[in-house]
Each structure stands twice: as C-alpha cells, then as structure tokens.
Amino acid sequence: MKKSKSEDIRPEYRKEELGKGIRGKYLKSYKKSTNLVLLRPEIAAAFPSDEAVNQALSTIIEAGENEPITKVSSRTRKKQHAG
C-alpha cells in the first residue's frame, strides 16, 4: 500500500526542522568498517556457520604462509568456470 504525502513523517516532526539530508554521507566509513563477502550458494552450503568459514580460511592461510597470495582476475575466473 502506497503512503500518502501526509504519512511520510510523523505529525510531531516538522519537515523544515529536519534539514536537508546528504546522500552518501556515511558511505566511506561504512565501506571501511564492513568486510562482507558474498559466497556462491554451493560454497555457502558447505559451511554450517561463519565460524566454520573463518576456520577453513585460517587453515588455508596457515598452510600457505610461505606462498605469496596472488589475485585472480575476473577473466581467469570466467575461464575456470566455463570449463
């Protein structure tokens, strides 16, 4: 159900007192403090919890401590998934 203009804000608030909002005001700090990663469904299904994912990644990091971590380009990933 679509709200009418009179339902946008509560009556005790006056729009002119709220001031003008600033789009994206907190975006930079939000991006700095979040580290969400989107897993493919088949990967997520293999882990029962976020702690299980962290443990698996920690194990991989420990196993490869002497190996440099290389970034995989999106082109390489597409080729790997294509077959």
Secondary structure, DSSP 8 states (H G I E B T S, - for coil): ----GGGSS-TTS-HHHH----TTTTHHHHHHH-------HHHHTT-SSHHHHHHHHHHHHHHTTTS------HHHHHHHHH-
